[in-house]
């Protein structure tokens, strides 16, 4: 998830002009020279990968997440996969907070809102996708995830008064859901698909915009850093799963290595590291460009599922996915209002 990131770089440079005796002038000149040298050193930008490379890395990470979920559920219960994912993801953000000396947010009201956000943006959708992939291929789960912008537009029109429908966005909404029906093969009676698993994946994709709208209404502009807020959110989601998981699962008799590594990668890389990359992109190129990663995820998820897991691919899957992505892109466009 992504909180509203407001980045402002303030550079304060002061120059002291002194007048007086020659000895005082010499001292001031030496001090000013040292100050300018320190300022130049401090103002040098950090060496970092080009944002396009980080954008591609994020697309790959999130695209492969659905494959990792599938592998993880091959050895562990869905709730156990989600709990492990959150534990490893929280550990990465906790380490990042320690390095940057960030503190967790304060205030009971803030933590209450974060608990709801943790449920809607982490605990619930992560668990739903894990359960969905027990019966549907990872390729379909990745495509269902791409419907989030469509759900988001529908909900924002209802919940956010500042959002107004436009002809282009309404057309995108209709096109997107036509793509969903194409992926599911609606004219064939949805044959060959598990209805429950598909519904769970679509419900997971719906949970994200519900959570985003909740965060926008309750936590935007809270004054806390995005790192501390997200770290607290993942911590709360981990606590929620730590309570729920023992109620519905039992301790595994053995711990398969490959699924365990998949869960660890899903949490540490697909959740923790991915969030850090995402915020870096938002800060550098803005949220509009950064969110375009959404449209690459189903493509990568589909390619990974077919190439690595050997999942079958009907013609309706790529064609429908392309229609979904086109519709989702149109829903983000701004144009003439319908009324």
Secondary structure, DSSP 8 states (H G I E B T S, - for coil): -------------------S-HHHHHHHHHHHHHHHHHHHHHHS------HHHHHHHHHHHHHHHHHHHHHHTTTS-HHHHHHHHHHHHHHHHHHHHHHHT------HHHHHHHHHHHIIIIIHHHHHHHHHTTTS-HHHHHHHHTTHHHHHHHHHHHH-TT---BHHHHHHHHHHHHHHHHHHTGGGTTTTS-HHHHHHHHHHHHHHHHHHHHHHHHTTT-SS-HHHHHHHHHHHHHHHHHHHHHHH----SS--HHHHHHHHHHHIIIIIIHHHHHHHHHHHH-HHHHGGGHHHHHHHHHHHHHHTT-----HHHHHHHHHHHHHHHHHT----B--
